[in-house]
Amino acid sequence: MRIRVSRSSVLIGFAIAVLVATAPSQILAFFRSGDPYLFTHRFFDDLLARFSGPGRLRFLIQPCVAIVLGLRDGKADFRTQSPPFLIALLNSVHSRTALRSAIRSICDLVAVAVILDALCQFLIFRNIHPGAAVLVGPILITAPYAISRTLTSSVIASWSKHQSYVARTEDTHSDCDRRAQD
């Protein structure tokens, strides 16, 4: 029996290992101080500090990669005649398929986002808050991905309808021109 190790499983495993390794110290810190860190004044101050510290480039790169993946998947949605992504998520018939597709597409990106956020926290604050890494990293990619996937599918569909309308109109005009010449 061969064990197959993929890039995705390594990334996800590493992200989980980082979170599991840092969780006990944060749980202990919570019990000592009573400070949950997430959504506190210190959390928002630290969030602003991440924009100016090491790793600030990821605030541009991660959303851009998510948008590219959304464009790719939006084109695939159009080719398979699936409804636009956000509409499919809201529709109970298509929501499970749309969610599975999104998870498959951005799973590696989410793992990298969590790892990068944990690394940036360590570089800037010399401390890692696993809850913040799980929250901040994926937020950077989920919204741009969902919006770009939905818009791509919708824009291509409307452009396709427009092109077919223009083609039908040109065919009608050429038929009229032929009849006028006869």
For each residue, the residues with C-beta under 8 A, 3 or more apart:
1:
2:
3:
4:
5: 9 10
6: 9 10
7: 10 11 108
8: 11 12 107 108 111
9: 5 6 12 13
10: 5 6 7 13 14
11: 7 8 14 15 108 111 112 115
12: 8 9 15 16 107 108 111
13: 9 10 16 17
14: 10 11 17 18 111 115
15: 11 12 18 19 110 111 112 114 115
16: 12 13 19 20
17: 13 14 20 21
18: 14 15 21 22 114 115 118 128 130 133
19: 15 16 22 23 114 118 130 133 134
20: 16 17 23
21: 17 18 24
22: 18 19 25 26 118 128 129 130
23: 19 20 26 27 130
24: 21 27 28
25: 22 28 29
26: 22 23 29 30 37 128 129 130 131
27: 23 24 30 31
28: 24 25 31 32
29: 25 26 32 33 35 37
30: 26 27 33 34 35 36 37
31: 27 28 34
32: 28 29
33: 29 30
34: 30 31
35: 29 30 40 42
36: 30 39 40
37: 26 29 30 40 42 43 129 131 132
38: 43 129 131 132 135
39: 36 43 44
40: 35 36 37 43 44
41: 44 45
42: 35 37 45 46
43: 37 38 39 40 46 47 129 132
44: 39 40 41 47 48
45: 41 42 48 49
46: 42 43 49 50 121 124 125 129 132
47: 43 44 50 51 132 136
48: 44 45 51 52
49: 45 46 52 53 124 125
50: 46 47 53 55 56 59 120 121 124 136
51: 47 48 56 59
52: 48 49 56
53: 49 50 56 120 123 124
54: 120 123 124
55: 50 58 116 119 120 123 124
56: 50 51 52 53 59
57: 60 61
58: 55 61 62 113 116 120 140
59: 50 51 56 62 63 140
60: 57 63 64
61: 57 58 64 65
62: 58 59 65 66 109 112 113 116 137 140 141
63: 59 60 66 67 140 141 144
64: 60 61 67 68 144
65: 61 62 68 69 109 141
66: 62 63 69 70 106 109 140 141 142 144 145 148
67: 63 64 70 71 144 145 148
68: 64 65 71 72
69: 65 66 72 73 105 106 109 145 148 149
70: 66 67 73 74 85 144 145 146 147 148 149 150 152
71: 67 68 74 75 148 149 152
72: 68 69 75 76 105
73: 69 70 76 77 85 101 102 105 145 149 152
74: 70 71 77 78 84 85 148 149 150 151 152 153 156
75: 71 72 78 79 152 153 156
76: 72 73 79 80 82
77: 73 74 80 82 83 84 85 88 149 152 153
78: 74 75 81 82 152 153 156 157 160
79: 75 76
80: 76 77
81: 78
82: 76 77 78 88 94 97 98 153
83: 77 87 88 91 94 153
84: 74 77 87 88 149 150 151 153 154 157
85: 70 73 74 77 88 89 98 102 146 149 150 153
86: 89 90 146 147 150
87: 83 84 90 91 94 150
88: 77 82 83 84 85 91 94 95 97 98
89: 85 86 94 95 98 99 146
90: 86 87 95
91: 83 87 88 94 95
92: 95
93:
94: 82 83 87 88 89 91 97 98
95: 88 89 90 91 92 98 99
96: 99 100
97: 82 88 94 100 101
98: 82 85 88 89 94 95 101 102
99: 89 95 96 102 103
100: 96 97 103 104
101: 73 97 98 104 105
102: 73 85 98 99 105 106 145 146 149
103: 99 100 106 107
104: 100 101 107
105: 69 72 73 101 102 145
106: 66 69 102 103 109 110 141 142 145
107: 8 12 103 104 110 111
108: 7 8 11 12 111 112
109: 62 65 66 69 106 112 113 141 145
110: 15 106 107 113 114 137 138 141
111: 8 11 12 14 15 107 108 114 115
112: 11 15 62 108 109 115 116
113: 58 62 109 110 116 117 137 138 140 141
114: 15 18 19 110 111 117 118 133 134 137 138
115: 11 14 15 18 111 112 118 119 137
116: 55 58 62 112 113 119 120 137
117: 113 114 120 121 132 133 136 137
118: 18 19 22 114 115 121 122 128 130 133
119: 55 115 116 122 123
120: 50 53 54 55 58 116 117 123 124
121: 46 50 117 118 124 125 127 128 129 132 133
122: 118 119 125 126 127 128
123: 53 54 55 119 120
124: 46 49 50 53 54 55 120 121
125: 46 49 121 122
126: 122
127: 121 122
128: 18 22 26 118 121 122 133
129: 22 26 37 38 43 46 121 132 133
130: 18 19 22 23 26 118 133 134
131: 26 37 38 134 135
132: 37 38 43 46 47 117 121 129 135 136
133: 18 19 114 117 118 121 128 129 130 136 137
134: 19 114 130 131 137 138
135: 38 131 132 138 139
136: 47 50 117 132 133 139 140
137: 62 110 113 114 115 116 117 133 134 140 141
138: 110 113 114 134 135 141 142
139: 135 136 142 143
140: 58 59 62 63 66 113 136 137 144
141: 62 63 65 66 106 109 110 113 137 138 144 145
142: 66 106 138 139 145 146
143: 139 146 147
144: 63 64 66 67 70 140 141 147 148
145: 66 67 69 70 73 102 105 106 109 141 142 148 149
146: 70 85 86 89 102 142 143 149 150
147: 70 86 143 144 150 151
148: 66 67 69 70 71 74 144 145 151 152
149: 69 70 71 73 74 77 84 85 102 145 146 152 153
150: 70 74 84 85 86 87 146 147 153 154
151: 74 84 147 148 154 155
152: 70 71 73 74 75 77 78 148 149 155 156
153: 74 75 77 78 82 83 84 85 149 150 156 157
154: 84 150 151 157 158
155: 151 152 158 159
156: 74 75 78 152 153 159 160
157: 78 84 153 154 160 161
158: 154 155 161 162
159: 155 156 162 163
160: 78 156 157 163 164
161: 157 158 164 165
162: 158 159 165 166
163: 159 160 166 167
164: 160 161 167 168
165: 161 162 168 169
166: 162 163 169 170
167: 163 164 170 171
168: 164 165 171 172
169: 165 166 172 173
170: 166 167 173 174
171: 167 168 174 175
172: 168 169 175 176
173: 169 170 176 177
174: 170 171 177 178
175: 171 172 178 179
176: 172 173 179 180
177: 173 174 180 181
178: 174 175 181 182
179: 175 176 182
180: 176 177
181: 177 178
182: 178 179
